[in-house]
Amino acid sequence: LLAAPPPPGPPLPAGLKTKTVLKRRCKDCYIVRRRGRVYVCCKSNPRHKQRKG
């Protein structure tokens, strides 16, 4: 059997949520701007990673 082709567009990093409104979810979350996009990164809980999209 053949696998389905990947969806179009660039692949998203695992564990990154795409949101329209970004929020810091804990005291360790911080907002960064990279390559024209806004991200939320968190050192204590990687599940808090977000990207504005």
Backbone as XML, in Angstrom:
<?xml version="1.0"?>
<chain id="A" units="angstrom">
  <residue number="1" name="LEU">
    <atom name="N" x="0.828" y="-1.189" z="0.000"/>
    <atom name="CA" x="0.000" y="0.000" z="0.000"/>
    <atom name="C" x="0.871" y="1.252" z="0.000"/>
  </residue>
  <residue number="2" name="LEU">
    <atom name="N" x="0.352" y="2.277" z="-0.625"/>
    <atom name="CA" x="1.093" y="3.532" z="-0.704"/>
    <atom name="C" x="0.629" y="4.503" z="0.376"/>
  </residue>
  <residue number="3" name="ALA">
    <atom name="N" x="1.570" y="5.250" z="0.903"/>
    <atom name="CA" x="1.236" y="6.256" z="1.917"/>
    <atom name="C" x="0.699" y="7.512" z="1.233"/>
  </residue>
  <residue number="4" name="ALA">
    <atom name="N" x="-0.109" y="8.255" z="1.949"/>
    <atom name="CA" x="-0.665" y="9.498" z="1.413"/>
    <atom name="C" x="0.447" y="10.537" z="1.283"/>
  </residue>
  <residue number="5" name="PRO">
    <atom name="N" x="0.386" y="11.402" z="0.266"/>
    <atom name="CA" x="1.424" y="12.436" z="0.125"/>
    <atom name="C" x="1.323" y="13.456" z="1.254"/>
  </residue>
  <residue number="6" name="PRO">
    <atom name="N" x="2.436" y="14.092" z="1.600"/>
    <atom name="CA" x="2.398" y="15.091" z="2.683"/>
    <atom name="C" x="1.574" y="16.299" z="2.266"/>
  </residue>
  <residue number="7" name="PRO">
    <atom name="N" x="1.007" y="17.024" z="3.239"/>
    <atom name="CA" x="0.209" y="18.210" z="2.904"/>
    <atom name="C" x="1.091" y="19.297" z="2.292"/>
  </residue>
  <residue number="8" name="PRO">
    <atom name="N" x="0.527" y="20.173" z="1.466"/>
    <atom name="CA" x="1.337" y="21.234" z="0.853"/>
    <atom name="C" x="1.783" y="22.259" z="1.880"/>
  </residue>
  <residue number="9" name="GLY">
    <atom name="N" x="2.840" y="22.964" z="1.547"/>
    <atom name="CA" x="3.353" y="23.998" z="2.439"/>
    <atom name="C" x="4.507" y="23.474" z="3.272"/>
  </residue>
  <residue number="10" name="PRO">
    <atom name="N" x="5.203" y="24.382" z="3.949"/>
    <atom name="CA" x="6.345" y="23.960" z="4.760"/>
    <atom name="C" x="5.884" y="23.189" z="5.989"/>
  </residue>
  <residue number="11" name="PRO">
    <atom name="N" x="6.650" y="22.192" z="6.405"/>
    <atom name="CA" x="6.261" y="21.432" z="7.601"/>
    <atom name="C" x="6.429" y="22.271" z="8.857"/>
  </residue>
  <residue number="12" name="LEU">
    <atom name="N" x="5.531" y="22.094" z="9.812"/>
    <atom name="CA" x="5.603" y="22.812" z="11.079"/>
    <atom name="C" x="6.427" y="22.004" z="12.069"/>
  </residue>
  <residue number="13" name="PRO">
    <atom name="N" x="7.192" y="22.669" z="12.922"/>
    <atom name="CA" x="7.928" y="21.946" z="13.950"/>
    <atom name="C" x="6.973" y="21.251" z="14.917"/>
  </residue>
  <residue number="14" name="ALA">
    <atom name="N" x="7.368" y="20.098" z="15.391"/>
    <atom name="CA" x="6.514" y="19.348" z="16.308"/>
    <atom name="C" x="6.354" y="20.119" z="17.615"/>
  </residue>
  <residue number="15" name="GLY">
    <atom name="N" x="5.148" y="20.124" z="18.153"/>
    <atom name="CA" x="4.892" y="20.763" z="19.430"/>
    <atom name="C" x="4.642" y="22.254" z="19.356"/>
  </residue>
  <residue number="16" name="LEU">
    <atom name="N" x="4.546" y="22.796" z="18.156"/>
    <atom name="CA" x="4.319" y="24.234" z="17.994"/>
    <atom name="C" x="2.872" y="24.461" z="17.609"/>
  </residue>
  <residue number="17" name="LYS">
    <atom name="N" x="2.181" y="25.304" z="18.373"/>
    <atom name="CA" x="0.780" y="25.615" z="18.089"/>
    <atom name="C" x="0.711" y="26.905" z="17.285"/>
  </residue>
  <residue number="18" name="THR">
    <atom name="N" x="-0.141" y="26.932" z="16.270"/>
    <atom name="CA" x="-0.356" y="28.141" z="15.480"/>
    <atom name="C" x="-1.604" y="28.837" z="15.995"/>
  </residue>
  <residue number="19" name="LYS">
    <atom name="N" x="-1.447" y="30.072" z="16.453"/>
    <atom name="CA" x="-2.547" y="30.829" z="17.063"/>
    <atom name="C" x="-2.658" y="32.190" z="16.399"/>
  </residue>
  <residue number="20" name="THR">
    <atom name="N" x="-3.841" y="32.797" z="16.503"/>
    <atom name="CA" x="-4.001" y="34.167" z="16.011"/>
    <atom name="C" x="-3.658" y="35.174" z="17.105"/>
  </residue>
  <residue number="21" name="VAL">
    <atom name="N" x="-3.890" y="34.816" z="18.356"/>
    <atom name="CA" x="-3.553" y="35.674" z="19.497"/>
    <atom name="C" x="-2.579" y="34.905" z="20.378"/>
  </residue>
  <residue number="22" name="LEU">
    <atom name="N" x="-1.398" y="35.466" z="20.590"/>
    <atom name="CA" x="-0.388" y="34.797" z="21.408"/>
    <atom name="C" x="-0.501" y="35.256" z="22.850"/>
  </residue>
  <residue number="23" name="LYS">
    <atom name="N" x="-0.350" y="34.308" z="23.773"/>
    <atom name="CA" x="-0.381" y="34.624" z="25.202"/>
    <atom name="C" x="0.772" y="33.911" z="25.883"/>
  </residue>
  <residue number="24" name="ARG">
    <atom name="N" x="1.353" y="34.593" z="26.873"/>
    <atom name="CA" x="2.345" y="33.921" z="27.707"/>
    <atom name="C" x="1.598" y="33.099" z="28.735"/>
  </residue>
  <residue number="25" name="ARG">
    <atom name="N" x="1.854" y="31.799" z="28.770"/>
    <atom name="CA" x="1.082" y="30.905" z="29.624"/>
    <atom name="C" x="1.708" y="30.712" z="31.001"/>
  </residue>
  <residue number="26" name="CYS">
    <atom name="N" x="2.966" y="31.098" z="31.175"/>
    <atom name="CA" x="3.591" y="31.013" z="32.498"/>
    <atom name="C" x="4.657" y="32.099" z="32.602"/>
  </residue>
  <residue number="27" name="LYS">
    <atom name="N" x="5.305" y="32.177" z="33.746"/>
    <atom name="CA" x="6.295" y="33.234" z="33.964"/>
    <atom name="C" x="7.558" y="33.035" z="33.135"/>
  </residue>
  <residue number="28" name="ASP">
    <atom name="N" x="7.803" y="31.818" z="32.648"/>
    <atom name="CA" x="9.008" y="31.538" z="31.865"/>
    <atom name="C" x="8.813" y="31.722" z="30.364"/>
  </residue>
  <residue number="29" name="CYS">
    <atom name="N" x="7.589" y="31.966" z="29.918"/>
    <atom name="CA" x="7.339" y="32.170" z="28.488"/>
    <atom name="C" x="7.865" y="33.540" z="28.068"/>
  </residue>
  <residue number="30" name="TYR">
    <atom name="N" x="8.434" y="33.602" z="26.877"/>
    <atom name="CA" x="8.908" y="34.878" z="26.351"/>
    <atom name="C" x="8.595" y="34.957" z="24.864"/>
  </residue>
  <residue number="31" name="ILE">
    <atom name="N" x="8.421" y="36.186" z="24.379"/>
    <atom name="CA" x="8.015" y="36.431" z="22.998"/>
    <atom name="C" x="9.247" y="36.833" z="22.196"/>
  </residue>
  <residue number="32" name="VAL">
    <atom name="N" x="9.427" y="36.201" z="21.028"/>
    <atom name="CA" x="10.539" y="36.534" z="20.138"/>
    <atom name="C" x="9.999" y="36.746" z="18.730"/>
  </residue>
  <residue number="33" name="ARG">
    <atom name="N" x="10.750" y="37.519" z="17.949"/>
    <atom name="CA" x="10.393" y="37.745" z="16.550"/>
    <atom name="C" x="11.530" y="37.186" z="15.700"/>
  </residue>
  <residue number="34" name="ARG">
    <atom name="N" x="11.211" y="36.217" z="14.852"/>
    <atom name="CA" x="12.208" y="35.592" z="13.989"/>
    <atom name="C" x="11.657" y="35.486" z="12.581"/>
  </residue>
  <residue number="35" name="ARG">
    <atom name="N" x="12.465" y="35.897" z="11.611"/>
    <atom name="CA" x="12.104" y="35.782" z="10.194"/>
    <atom name="C" x="10.721" y="36.355" z="9.892"/>
  </residue>
  <residue number="36" name="GLY">
    <atom name="N" x="10.377" y="37.475" z="10.539"/>
    <atom name="CA" x="9.100" y="38.125" z="10.276"/>
    <atom name="C" x="7.910" y="37.496" z="10.960"/>
  </residue>
  <residue number="37" name="ARG">
    <atom name="N" x="8.116" y="36.505" z="11.799"/>
    <atom name="CA" x="7.024" y="35.872" z="12.533"/>
    <atom name="C" x="7.228" y="36.095" z="14.026"/>
  </residue>
  <residue number="38" name="VAL">
    <atom name="N" x="6.134" y="36.029" z="14.770"/>
    <atom name="CA" x="6.187" y="36.206" z="16.220"/>
    <atom name="C" x="5.966" y="34.844" z="16.865"/>
  </residue>
  <residue number="39" name="TYR">
    <atom name="N" x="6.827" y="34.500" z="17.808"/>
    <atom name="CA" x="6.769" y="33.212" z="18.487"/>
    <atom name="C" x="6.720" y="33.420" z="19.989"/>
  </residue>
  <residue number="40" name="VAL">
    <atom name="N" x="6.158" y="32.438" z="20.706"/>
    <atom name="CA" x="6.275" y="32.354" z="22.157"/>
    <atom name="C" x="7.102" y="31.112" z="22.442"/>
  </residue>
  <residue number="41" name="CYS">
    <atom name="N" x="8.191" y="31.272" z="23.191"/>
    <atom name="CA" x="9.049" y="30.153" z="23.573"/>
    <atom name="C" x="9.009" y="30.014" z="25.087"/>
  </residue>
  <residue number="42" name="CYS">
    <atom name="N" x="9.259" y="28.796" z="25.567"/>
    <atom name="CA" x="9.239" y="28.548" z="27.008"/>
    <atom name="C" x="10.292" y="27.506" z="27.339"/>
  </residue>
  <residue number="43" name="LYS">
    <atom name="N" x="11.170" y="27.841" z="28.276"/>
    <atom name="CA" x="12.219" y="26.902" z="28.656"/>
    <atom name="C" x="11.721" y="25.855" z="29.643"/>
  </residue>
  <residue number="44" name="SER">
    <atom name="N" x="10.784" y="26.225" z="30.515"/>
    <atom name="CA" x="10.353" y="25.281" z="31.548"/>
    <atom name="C" x="9.315" y="24.291" z="31.032"/>
  </residue>
  <residue number="45" name="ASN">
    <atom name="N" x="8.467" y="24.712" z="30.082"/>
    <atom name="CA" x="7.438" y="23.816" z="29.553"/>
    <atom name="C" x="7.370" y="23.984" z="28.037"/>
  </residue>
  <residue number="46" name="PRO">
    <atom name="N" x="8.018" y="23.093" z="27.264"/>
    <atom name="CA" x="8.038" y="23.236" z="25.808"/>
    <atom name="C" x="6.658" y="23.158" z="25.160"/>
  </residue>
  <residue number="47" name="ARG">
    <atom name="N" x="5.658" y="22.683" z="25.873"/>
    <atom name="CA" x="4.304" y="22.642" z="25.313"/>
    <atom name="C" x="3.721" y="24.034" z="25.112"/>
  </residue>
  <residue number="48" name="HIS">
    <atom name="N" x="4.315" y="25.037" z="25.716"/>
    <atom name="CA" x="3.800" y="26.396" z="25.611"/>
    <atom name="C" x="4.236" y="27.094" z="24.325"/>
  </residue>
  <residue number="49" name="LYS">
    <atom name="N" x="5.020" y="26.429" z="23.473"/>
    <atom name="CA" x="5.500" y="27.067" z="22.247"/>
    <atom name="C" x="4.336" y="27.394" z="21.319"/>
  </residue>
  <residue number="50" name="GLN">
    <atom name="N" x="4.337" y="28.623" z="20.786"/>
    <atom name="CA" x="3.275" y="29.078" z="19.886"/>
    <atom name="C" x="3.892" y="29.898" z="18.766"/>
  </residue>
  <residue number="51" name="ARG">
    <atom name="N" x="3.129" y="29.978" z="17.665"/>
    <atom name="CA" x="3.518" y="30.817" z="16.529"/>
    <atom name="C" x="2.303" y="31.589" z="16.079"/>
  </residue>
  <residue number="52" name="LYS">
    <atom name="N" x="2.493" y="32.853" z="15.754"/>
    <atom name="CA" x="1.364" y="33.653" z="15.260"/>
    <atom name="C" x="1.155" y="33.329" z="13.788"/>
  </residue>
  <residue number="53" name="GLY">
    <atom name="N" x="-0.097" y="33.012" z="13.430"/>
    <atom name="CA" x="-0.339" y="32.631" z="12.046"/>
    <atom name="C" x="-1.675" y="32.983" z="11.524"/>
  </residue>
</chain>
